[in-house]
């Protein structure tokens, strides 16, 4: 009788090992999927940010072309102020 119980226990242990293997595989697949989705979201966010930066650069270029004198004076003023700030170190 002890042998039959031992055999049953051993079979249940084998089944548990199989079940834990399946659970492990499922968790690995979920982690891979989550990683792929996170990478895709990060990629989309980077593309949107890059697109926004290009749009802003085009807008600045357009404003400079529309008002070159004003743009030059602003650039000179900013350069002068930065020069004052950094020359006092």
Phi and psi in radians as a Rosetta constraint file:
Dihedral C 1 N 2 CA 2 C 2 CIRCULARHARMONIC -1.121 0.35
Dihedral N 2 CA 2 C 2 N 3 CIRCULARHARMONIC -0.588 0.35
Dihedral C 2 N 3 CA 3 C 3 CIRCULARHARMONIC -1.178 0.35
Dihedral N 3 CA 3 C 3 N 4 CIRCULARHARMONIC -0.723 0.35
Dihedral C 3 N 4 CA 4 C 4 CIRCULARHARMONIC -1.128 0.35
Dihedral N 4 CA 4 C 4 N 5 CIRCULARHARMONIC -0.710 0.35
Dihedral C 4 N 5 CA 5 C 5 CIRCULARHARMONIC -1.172 0.35
Dihedral N 5 CA 5 C 5 N 6 CIRCULARHARMONIC -0.683 0.35
Dihedral C 5 N 6 CA 6 C 6 CIRCULARHARMONIC -1.136 0.35
Dihedral N 6 CA 6 C 6 N 7 CIRCULARHARMONIC -0.759 0.35
Dihedral C 6 N 7 CA 7 C 7 CIRCULARHARMONIC -1.090 0.35
Dihedral N 7 CA 7 C 7 N 8 CIRCULARHARMONIC -0.722 0.35
Dihedral C 7 N 8 CA 8 C 8 CIRCULARHARMONIC -1.113 0.35
Dihedral N 8 CA 8 C 8 N 9 CIRCULARHARMONIC -0.750 0.35
Dihedral C 8 N 9 CA 9 C 9 CIRCULARHARMONIC -1.099 0.35
Dihedral N 9 CA 9 C 9 N 10 CIRCULARHARMONIC -0.730 0.35
Dihedral C 9 N 10 CA 10 C 10 CIRCULARHARMONIC -1.110 0.35
Dihedral N 10 CA 10 C 10 N 11 CIRCULARHARMONIC -0.716 0.35
Dihedral C 10 N 11 CA 11 C 11 CIRCULARHARMONIC -1.129 0.35
Dihedral N 11 CA 11 C 11 N 12 CIRCULARHARMONIC -0.715 0.35
Dihedral C 11 N 12 CA 12 C 12 CIRCULARHARMONIC -1.135 0.35
Dihedral N 12 CA 12 C 12 N 13 CIRCULARHARMONIC -0.640 0.35
Dihedral C 12 N 13 CA 13 C 13 CIRCULARHARMONIC -1.123 0.35
Dihedral N 13 CA 13 C 13 N 14 CIRCULARHARMONIC -0.724 0.35
Dihedral C 13 N 14 CA 14 C 14 CIRCULARHARMONIC -1.090 0.35
Dihedral N 14 CA 14 C 14 N 15 CIRCULARHARMONIC -0.736 0.35
Dihedral C 14 N 15 CA 15 C 15 CIRCULARHARMONIC -1.123 0.35
Dihedral N 15 CA 15 C 15 N 16 CIRCULARHARMONIC -0.720 0.35
Dihedral C 15 N 16 CA 16 C 16 CIRCULARHARMONIC -1.080 0.35
Dihedral N 16 CA 16 C 16 N 17 CIRCULARHARMONIC -0.739 0.35
Dihedral C 16 N 17 CA 17 C 17 CIRCULARHARMONIC -1.050 0.35
Dihedral N 17 CA 17 C 17 N 18 CIRCULARHARMONIC -0.749 0.35
Dihedral C 17 N 18 CA 18 C 18 CIRCULARHARMONIC -1.108 0.35
Dihedral N 18 CA 18 C 18 N 19 CIRCULARHARMONIC -0.780 0.35
Dihedral C 18 N 19 CA 19 C 19 CIRCULARHARMONIC -1.103 0.35
Dihedral N 19 CA 19 C 19 N 20 CIRCULARHARMONIC -0.737 0.35
Dihedral C 19 N 20 CA 20 C 20 CIRCULARHARMONIC -1.128 0.35
Dihedral N 20 CA 20 C 20 N 21 CIRCULARHARMONIC -0.608 0.35
Dihedral C 20 N 21 CA 21 C 21 CIRCULARHARMONIC -1.112 0.35
Dihedral N 21 CA 21 C 21 N 22 CIRCULARHARMONIC -0.734 0.35
Dihedral C 21 N 22 CA 22 C 22 CIRCULARHARMONIC -1.146 0.35
Dihedral N 22 CA 22 C 22 N 23 CIRCULARHARMONIC -0.729 0.35
Dihedral C 22 N 23 CA 23 C 23 CIRCULARHARMONIC -1.073 0.35
Dihedral N 23 CA 23 C 23 N 24 CIRCULARHARMONIC -0.744 0.35
Dihedral C 23 N 24 CA 24 C 24 CIRCULARHARMONIC -1.071 0.35
Dihedral N 24 CA 24 C 24 N 25 CIRCULARHARMONIC -0.781 0.35
Dihedral C 24 N 25 CA 25 C 25 CIRCULARHARMONIC -1.084 0.35
Dihedral N 25 CA 25 C 25 N 26 CIRCULARHARMONIC -0.714 0.35
Dihedral C 25 N 26 CA 26 C 26 CIRCULARHARMONIC -1.105 0.35
Dihedral N 26 CA 26 C 26 N 27 CIRCULARHARMONIC -0.766 0.35
Dihedral C 26 N 27 CA 27 C 27 CIRCULARHARMONIC -1.111 0.35
Dihedral N 27 CA 27 C 27 N 28 CIRCULARHARMONIC -0.678 0.35
Dihedral C 27 N 28 CA 28 C 28 CIRCULARHARMONIC -1.113 0.35
Dihedral N 28 CA 28 C 28 N 29 CIRCULARHARMONIC -0.772 0.35
Dihedral C 28 N 29 CA 29 C 29 CIRCULARHARMONIC -1.098 0.35
Dihedral N 29 CA 29 C 29 N 30 CIRCULARHARMONIC -0.721 0.35
Dihedral C 29 N 30 CA 30 C 30 CIRCULARHARMONIC -1.096 0.35
Dihedral N 30 CA 30 C 30 N 31 CIRCULARHARMONIC -0.771 0.35
Dihedral C 30 N 31 CA 31 C 31 CIRCULARHARMONIC -1.084 0.35
Dihedral N 31 CA 31 C 31 N 32 CIRCULARHARMONIC -0.729 0.35
Dihedral C 31 N 32 CA 32 C 32 CIRCULARHARMONIC -1.106 0.35
Dihedral N 32 CA 32 C 32 N 33 CIRCULARHARMONIC -0.738 0.35
Dihedral C 32 N 33 CA 33 C 33 CIRCULARHARMONIC -1.130 0.35
Dihedral N 33 CA 33 C 33 N 34 CIRCULARHARMONIC -0.767 0.35
Dihedral C 33 N 34 CA 34 C 34 CIRCULARHARMONIC -1.097 0.35
Dihedral N 34 CA 34 C 34 N 35 CIRCULARHARMONIC -0.693 0.35
Dihedral C 34 N 35 CA 35 C 35 CIRCULARHARMONIC -1.120 0.35
Dihedral N 35 CA 35 C 35 N 36 CIRCULARHARMONIC -0.753 0.35
Dihedral C 35 N 36 CA 36 C 36 CIRCULARHARMONIC -1.107 0.35
Dihedral N 36 CA 36 C 36 N 37 CIRCULARHARMONIC -0.740 0.35
Dihedral C 36 N 37 CA 37 C 37 CIRCULARHARMONIC -1.155 0.35
Dihedral N 37 CA 37 C 37 N 38 CIRCULARHARMONIC -0.702 0.35
Dihedral C 37 N 38 CA 38 C 38 CIRCULARHARMONIC -1.133 0.35
Dihedral N 38 CA 38 C 38 N 39 CIRCULARHARMONIC -0.705 0.35
Dihedral C 38 N 39 CA 39 C 39 CIRCULARHARMONIC -1.126 0.35
Dihedral N 39 CA 39 C 39 N 40 CIRCULARHARMONIC -0.698 0.35
Dihedral C 39 N 40 CA 40 C 40 CIRCULARHARMONIC -1.141 0.35
Dihedral N 40 CA 40 C 40 N 41 CIRCULARHARMONIC -0.721 0.35
Dihedral C 40 N 41 CA 41 C 41 CIRCULARHARMONIC -1.110 0.35
Dihedral N 41 CA 41 C 41 N 42 CIRCULARHARMONIC -0.744 0.35
Dihedral C 41 N 42 CA 42 C 42 CIRCULARHARMONIC -1.115 0.35
Dihedral N 42 CA 42 C 42 N 43 CIRCULARHARMONIC -0.694 0.35
Dihedral C 42 N 43 CA 43 C 43 CIRCULARHARMONIC -1.122 0.35
Dihedral N 43 CA 43 C 43 N 44 CIRCULARHARMONIC -0.758 0.35
Dihedral C 43 N 44 CA 44 C 44 CIRCULARHARMONIC -1.105 0.35
Dihedral N 44 CA 44 C 44 N 45 CIRCULARHARMONIC -0.724 0.35
Dihedral C 44 N 45 CA 45 C 45 CIRCULARHARMONIC -1.121 0.35
Dihedral N 45 CA 45 C 45 N 46 CIRCULARHARMONIC -0.710 0.35
Dihedral C 45 N 46 CA 46 C 46 CIRCULARHARMONIC -1.129 0.35
Dihedral N 46 CA 46 C 46 N 47 CIRCULARHARMONIC -0.727 0.35
Dihedral C 46 N 47 CA 47 C 47 CIRCULARHARMONIC -1.115 0.35
Dihedral N 47 CA 47 C 47 N 48 CIRCULARHARMONIC -0.725 0.35
Dihedral C 47 N 48 CA 48 C 48 CIRCULARHARMONIC -1.131 0.35
Dihedral N 48 CA 48 C 48 N 49 CIRCULARHARMONIC -0.732 0.35
Dihedral C 48 N 49 CA 49 C 49 CIRCULARHARMONIC -1.114 0.35
Dihedral N 49 CA 49 C 49 N 50 CIRCULARHARMONIC -0.763 0.35
Dihedral C 49 N 50 CA 50 C 50 CIRCULARHARMONIC -1.103 0.35
Dihedral N 50 CA 50 C 50 N 51 CIRCULARHARMONIC -0.723 0.35
Dihedral C 50 N 51 CA 51 C 51 CIRCULARHARMONIC -1.104 0.35
Dihedral N 51 CA 51 C 51 N 52 CIRCULARHARMONIC -0.754 0.35
Dihedral C 51 N 52 CA 52 C 52 CIRCULARHARMONIC -1.089 0.35
Dihedral N 52 CA 52 C 52 N 53 CIRCULARHARMONIC -0.723 0.35
Dihedral C 52 N 53 CA 53 C 53 CIRCULARHARMONIC -1.122 0.35
Dihedral N 53 CA 53 C 53 N 54 CIRCULARHARMONIC -0.709 0.35
Dihedral C 53 N 54 CA 54 C 54 CIRCULARHARMONIC -1.133 0.35
Dihedral N 54 CA 54 C 54 N 55 CIRCULARHARMONIC -0.712 0.35
Dihedral C 54 N 55 CA 55 C 55 CIRCULARHARMONIC -1.091 0.35
Dihedral N 55 CA 55 C 55 N 56 CIRCULARHARMONIC -0.726 0.35
Dihedral C 55 N 56 CA 56 C 56 CIRCULARHARMONIC -1.147 0.35
Dihedral N 56 CA 56 C 56 N 57 CIRCULARHARMONIC -0.688 0.35
Dihedral C 56 N 57 CA 57 C 57 CIRCULARHARMONIC -1.123 0.35
Dihedral N 57 CA 57 C 57 N 58 CIRCULARHARMONIC -0.700 0.35
Dihedral C 57 N 58 CA 58 C 58 CIRCULARHARMONIC -1.113 0.35
Dihedral N 58 CA 58 C 58 N 59 CIRCULARHARMONIC -0.690 0.35
Dihedral C 58 N 59 CA 59 C 59 CIRCULARHARMONIC -1.121 0.35
Dihedral N 59 CA 59 C 59 N 60 CIRCULARHARMONIC -0.760 0.35
Dihedral C 59 N 60 CA 60 C 60 CIRCULARHARMONIC -1.113 0.35
Dihedral N 60 CA 60 C 60 N 61 CIRCULARHARMONIC -0.754 0.35
Dihedral C 60 N 61 CA 61 C 61 CIRCULARHARMONIC -1.059 0.35
Dihedral N 61 CA 61 C 61 N 62 CIRCULARHARMONIC -0.736 0.35
Dihedral C 61 N 62 CA 62 C 62 CIRCULARHARMONIC -1.092 0.35
Dihedral N 62 CA 62 C 62 N 63 CIRCULARHARMONIC -0.766 0.35
Dihedral C 62 N 63 CA 63 C 63 CIRCULARHARMONIC -1.132 0.35
Dihedral N 63 CA 63 C 63 N 64 CIRCULARHARMONIC -0.672 0.35
Dihedral C 63 N 64 CA 64 C 64 CIRCULARHARMONIC -1.125 0.35
Dihedral N 64 CA 64 C 64 N 65 CIRCULARHARMONIC -0.736 0.35
Dihedral C 64 N 65 CA 65 C 65 CIRCULARHARMONIC -1.174 0.35
Dihedral N 65 CA 65 C 65 N 66 CIRCULARHARMONIC -0.592 0.35
Dihedral C 65 N 66 CA 66 C 66 CIRCULARHARMONIC -1.316 0.35
Dihedral N 66 CA 66 C 66 N 67 CIRCULARHARMONIC -0.563 0.35
Dihedral C 66 N 67 CA 67 C 67 CIRCULARHARMONIC -2.366 0.35
Dihedral N 67 CA 67 C 67 N 68 CIRCULARHARMONIC 1.273 0.35
Dihedral C 67 N 68 CA 68 C 68 CIRCULARHARMONIC -1.157 0.35
Dihedral N 68 CA 68 C 68 N 69 CIRCULARHARMONIC -0.676 0.35
Dihedral C 68 N 69 CA 69 C 69 CIRCULARHARMONIC -1.152 0.35
Dihedral N 69 CA 69 C 69 N 70 CIRCULARHARMONIC -0.829 0.35
Dihedral C 69 N 70 CA 70 C 70 CIRCULARHARMONIC -1.054 0.35
Dihedral N 70 CA 70 C 70 N 71 CIRCULARHARMONIC -0.749 0.35
Dihedral C 70 N 71 CA 71 C 71 CIRCULARHARMONIC -1.108 0.35
Dihedral N 71 CA 71 C 71 N 72 CIRCULARHARMONIC -0.716 0.35
Dihedral C 71 N 72 CA 72 C 72 CIRCULARHARMONIC -1.128 0.35
Dihedral N 72 CA 72 C 72 N 73 CIRCULARHARMONIC -0.765 0.35
Dihedral C 72 N 73 CA 73 C 73 CIRCULARHARMONIC -1.120 0.35
Dihedral N 73 CA 73 C 73 N 74 CIRCULARHARMONIC -0.703 0.35
Dihedral C 73 N 74 CA 74 C 74 CIRCULARHARMONIC -1.117 0.35
Dihedral N 74 CA 74 C 74 N 75 CIRCULARHARMONIC -0.755 0.35
Dihedral C 74 N 75 CA 75 C 75 CIRCULARHARMONIC -1.105 0.35
Dihedral N 75 CA 75 C 75 N 76 CIRCULARHARMONIC -0.708 0.35
Dihedral C 75 N 76 CA 76 C 76 CIRCULARHARMONIC -1.120 0.35
Dihedral N 76 CA 76 C 76 N 77 CIRCULARHARMONIC -0.743 0.35
Dihedral C 76 N 77 CA 77 C 77 CIRCULARHARMONIC -1.113 0.35
Dihedral N 77 CA 77 C 77 N 78 CIRCULARHARMONIC -0.769 0.35
Dihedral C 77 N 78 CA 78 C 78 CIRCULARHARMONIC -1.108 0.35
Dihedral N 78 CA 78 C 78 N 79 CIRCULARHARMONIC -0.755 0.35
Dihedral C 78 N 79 CA 79 C 79 CIRCULARHARMONIC -1.097 0.35
Dihedral N 79 CA 79 C 79 N 80 CIRCULARHARMONIC -0.707 0.35
Dihedral C 79 N 80 CA 80 C 80 CIRCULARHARMONIC -1.104 0.35
Dihedral N 80 CA 80 C 80 N 81 CIRCULARHARMONIC -0.818 0.35
Dihedral C 80 N 81 CA 81 C 81 CIRCULARHARMONIC -1.110 0.35
Dihedral N 81 CA 81 C 81 N 82 CIRCULARHARMONIC -0.746 0.35
Dihedral C 81 N 82 CA 82 C 82 CIRCULARHARMONIC -1.107 0.35
Dihedral N 82 CA 82 C 82 N 83 CIRCULARHARMONIC -0.667 0.35
Dihedral C 82 N 83 CA 83 C 83 CIRCULARHARMONIC -1.082 0.35
Dihedral N 83 CA 83 C 83 N 84 CIRCULARHARMONIC -0.739 0.35
Dihedral C 83 N 84 CA 84 C 84 CIRCULARHARMONIC -1.118 0.35
Dihedral N 84 CA 84 C 84 N 85 CIRCULARHARMONIC -0.765 0.35
Dihedral C 84 N 85 CA 85 C 85 CIRCULARHARMONIC -1.108 0.35
Dihedral N 85 CA 85 C 85 N 86 CIRCULARHARMONIC -0.804 0.35
Dihedral C 85 N 86 CA 86 C 86 CIRCULARHARMONIC -1.446 0.35
Dihedral N 86 CA 86 C 86 N 87 CIRCULARHARMONIC -0.323 0.35
Dihedral C 86 N 87 CA 87 C 87 CIRCULARHARMONIC -1.409 0.35
Dihedral N 87 CA 87 C 87 N 88 CIRCULARHARMONIC -0.246 0.35
Dihedral C 87 N 88 CA 88 C 88 CIRCULARHARMONIC -1.536 0.35
Dihedral N 88 CA 88 C 88 N 89 CIRCULARHARMONIC 0.071 0.35
